[in-house]
Amino acid sequence: MNFDGPGWAAFFSEDGADTGHRILVSEDWCDGGLVVVCEGSGTYRTKIAEEVESELPYLLRFHGYSAMEPHEAIRKALLDLDGRIRHIGPGGMTLALAHVTNELVVAAHVGNSRASIVGGGRCDDLIRGADRSELRRSHAIGRGLSSLTTCEADIAVTRRDTSAAFLFIATTRVWSALTGPEGQVAIQSISSKDDDPHSALGKLLAACDQSKLTHCAAVVADLRTQAT
C-alpha cells in the first residue's frame, strides 16, 4: 500500500496497472478544497478515468458551479462527461466528489462510491438514503440511457460541521471491506484530536478485509485545516 497526498489529505489506490481508478485532490478550487474519487470500467476504463480527472473541474466551472447552488452545474457537467465517455468507447464511470468551503460541504455520488464524515467515533454519510444504495449499484456515467445521467446523481449541500474531523471518500470495494466489526472498531478509534489524514487512512485500511482491498481507491482529508 502506498500513501500519498498533500498535507491536508492522504490518498491510496490499489488498482493494478490498468483498472481506471483516479483521485483528484485540490486545496484551491472555488474557494475551498475539492476531492474526487472515480472508478472506470469497461474496455477503455483508463482513458475514461483520465478524461474525468482532467475535465470535471473545468466542466463544473464552465457550467457556473457555486457551492450555494451546485445542482445544475453538477448535472450538466456529468451530462457532458457522459457524452465524452460514450465517444471514447465502451465503458462507464462511477464517482464521488466533495467540495469543502468555510461554510458548506457539497457532495455528489454516481454509483456506490460515497463520502462520509469520520473521526471522534462518527461515520456519517454526507448523502443519506440507505434505500438508494441498491439502486446506485447500476448507476454509471456513460452507460444506459444518456437522458438518465442527470437524475442518477445524488447531490447534497450541508452546512459545514465545525466539530467534524475527517472526510473519507472511497470506492465501493473499500466500503464493503470495512463492513465487518474490525472496520467499525477502526472508525471508532479515529481520534478527532490526534490523528492526521495519513494515520486515519492507515487505521481504516488496516481494518479492512484485505481480500477485498483490491482495485479500489480512497482519500481522507482533514476538515480541521482545510478551508478554515
Beta strands, then each sheet from edge to edge (+ up, - down):
strand 1: 3-4
strand 2: 9-14
strand 3: 21-26
strand 4: 33-41
strand 5: 92-100
strand 6: 104-110
strand 7: 114-119
strand 8: 122-125
strand 9: 154-159
strand 10: 166-170
strand 11: 216-222
sheet 1: 1+ 2- 11+ 10- 7+ 8-
sheet 2: 3+ 4- 5+ 6- 9+
end
